Amino acid sequence: MNSRYRVAGAVLAAAVTTAALGGCGQSESSWIADKYSRAGAGTYRSPKAPYTVASEIGRKFKPIDRVDDMAAMGAAGGIFMRYPNLVVGVLPDGAGSRITVDNPRSGYGRYYSHVGGRWASPGSHGWNSRGAASFRGGGPGSGK
């Protein structure tokens, strides 16, 4: 193989690798961990109001669904965002906000009183991009 083909192959390989790595974005949970102060396992704190924090997160990562019951429940409410593999809760905490990041089952269970009438229970792998359970089971006779 002559050197011209080797150089062209190397350039093509570099371009493909760059394009593939460029598509790798930061996950919701790691972005939240980088942006807000850690207050505990899966819990973060911000001095900003819940609506501001939820807007920041929602602009960066579009949720499948969002439930806001702060108008109805006041300080007992919150803003809850559903992602395929996460539930993010943004709750009032003094003058700021408390942000929780949970897997789908834990988040759904924790915030069931807020989201239970609106969200379907997650499947074994969370939700798909339309918000449906990602695995609906199987068993005898499925797929017939």
Secondary structure, 3 states (H helix, E strand, C coil): CCHHHHHHHHHHHHHHHHHHHHCCCCCHHHHHHHHCEEEECCEEEECCCHHHHHHHHHHHCCCCEEEECHHHHHHHCCEEEEECCEEEEEEEECCEEEEEEECHHHHHHHCHHHHCCCCCCCECCEECCCCCECCCCCCCCCCC
